[in-house]
Amino acid sequence: MERMRELVDLLNRYAYAYYVLDEPIVSDDEYDKLYDELVALEKELVFRLPDSPTLRVGGDTIKAFEPYKHRERLYSLDKAKNIGELEAFFDRLKKALGFVPELTLEHKFDGLTLSLTYEDGKLVRGATRGDGEIGEDVTQQIKTIRTVPFKIDYPGVIEVQGEGIMRISSFEEYNKTAEIPLKNPRNAAAGAIRNLNPKVTAQRKLDFFAYNIGYHDGKGFATQQEIHDFLKKNGFLVDNFFHIVSDSSEAWRLLERIDQERTSLDFLIDGAVFKVNDLRLREELGFTEKFPRWALAYKFLALETTTILKDVVWQVSRTSKLNPLAILEPVELMGVTVKRATLNNFSDIQKKDIRIGSRVLIHRSNDVIPEIMGVYSHAGDSKEILPPAFCPACGAPVRNDGVFYYCTDPEHCAPTIVSALDHFASKPCMDIEGLSEKTIEQLYNELGLDSPDKLYTLTAQQLLTLEGFQKKKAENLIASIRASRETTFSRFLHAIGIPTIGKKASMQLAEHFGTLEALRAASKEDITKIFDFGEVMADHVVRFFADKKSSDMVDRLLQFITLRSEDAPRAGGVFAGYTVVFTGSLNNYKRSEAQDLVLSLGGKISDTVNRNVNLVVAGAEAGSKLDKAKKLNIRIITEEDFIHWMNQSPDL
């Protein structure tokens, strides 16, 4: 029994570090060995401790959910959708109290509201919100959530409120192998909690974000800040975004920031929540019949809606792949009219059972074209979507390769050629200013330009024969093409269009191999030695250079183009040995400009904070990356420090 207690405490500590803090302190292999030892011990003794991590795998299927009466009502919140309604909330507070009190501002999670009851520090009940007074007992389902602590440091009875969510990364990973894909993380979380089989709940790897204390009969709390700190101290997963504001202008600025950043989060939010920080003032303000007068939910424009799928057309990409595009009944989403949406591939269409004429769920993220996430309902006359037999652009037969379909004659397929040339000339590649997709179509249709090397044989006289070209425009384009004749190895690699090799991968290849000759001679095994390079990416590189047509195209380009090494580090490379992350907004640079400066001074760039990062530059309103850097004890500097570092010395 002593060893069992030791194993349970140890495994729970490791799980807290991994799932809540995102700071693993042991390897997966070491954790698994201890877990297996605990399982064997529990079988031998026919006994489990109430906080054993083995309880999280899910128990037997239950017949039905029992009703559960909350000790305190879980109120819904009054809502605002614009700055006028937000200011009206501040005005109401001022009128009632004579002043505007401190307000806390937190994310509004888009999941399923849950209430957890602890007695003498032990989890005894978990329930859904229901109508606020009566919910459903889902204790066995909640026990499968790894970020729900089984024990806390509280002697009496306490109800912890929060949101059951499925992270976007977990949702995407689940759908990779699911026979029936989930529509979205919100529905997935609700469906998992309300599934009578706890093992199904466990498979979806939910999380629980705690954000409030309801009924409690022991220690009191004076502020929402105290509640937040208590939850964090007791091992609950809490949101790192927690601000205190006292005027509407500051609140509005933070709301705009949340709205801009929400699509980069690994969980869904649909707004933000304001609460009066002082709990005594809450008592003074009281409640309406429906809402607390001391809280407000600010709702953002929806990222999702439903509409009718009218048709599916197949578009040809620069790699000759045929991509399905959904034609929709026009619908308003995030302030714009949406008429089209992406469909990943034909296999995805089949898995989601998407049909023409059906009502579908579409999701839009900022300016990205919306994606169809699933079907809401089929109509009586919904029609099955069939894969293409012939290329819609050139009429060539279609080749099926796994889940994708390809045109079998890309050398004579106009969209493939134009798209490949457009990619070649784009800013991250050869950066040929003035060579738009429309101009490339002109060059292809009227001058027969069908390969990137032919760009370097163009003359101003040829361009002057085209509609819309005057002398200055023609000369400017020729000058821009001429300027691109000298470029870096990585830009050239990106430009030639090796499948799955983008800007970052091109830079890694250039850094690792140094020369094009060395890369062309590399084997698949040589390439997979690069960090983050898998077999698929390596295979694409080897195949590209082994293919005679693509290899000949590279040789023809090299008759015109000179490759130089990446920009040499300046002043001895003051960022040599540093991997840098930028977070927050900078006053003096665009983020891409600052990143390029680090690269030119011998450093490396990362988009995420992890243990390989050893320097974080924090601008204004830095968010979760800054919080994680502090947890990992990574060196943090300001933008002013960054400028000083560049211009003088790293000795700050």
Buried (B, 14 or more C-beta within 10 A) or exposed (E): EEEBEEBBEBBBEBBBBBBBBEEEEBEEEEBEEBBEBBBEBBEEEEEBBEBBBBBBEBBEEBEEBEEBEBEBBBBBBBBBEEBEBBBBBBEBBEEBBEEBBBBBBBBBBBBBBBBBBBBEBEBEBBBBBBEBEBBBBBBBBBBBBBBBBBBBEBEEBBBBBBBBBBBBEBBEEBBEEBEEBBBBBBBBBBBBBBBBBBBBBBBBBBBBBBBBBBBBEEEEBEBBBBBBBBBBEBBBBBBBBBBEBEEBEBBBEBBEBBBEBBBEBEBBBBBBBBBBBBBEBBEEBEEEEEBBBBBBBBBBBEBBBBBBBEEBEBBBBBBBBBBBBBBBEEBEBBEEEBBEBBBBBBEBBEBBBBBBBBBBBBBBEEEEEBBBBBBEEEEEEBEEBEBBEBBBBBEBEBBEEEEBBBBBBBEBBBBBBBBBBBBBBBEEBBBBBBBEEEBBBBBBEEBEBBBBBBBBEBEBEBBEEBEEBEEEBBBBBBEBBEEBEEBBBBBBBBBBBBBBBEEEBBBBBBBBBEEBEEBBEBEBEBBBEBEEBEEEBBBBBBEBBEEEEBEEBBEBBEEBBEBEEBEEBEEEBBBEEBBBBBBBBBEEBEBEEBBBBBBBBBBBBBEEBEEEBBBBBBBEBBBBBBBBBEEBEBBBBBBEBBBBBBEEEBEE
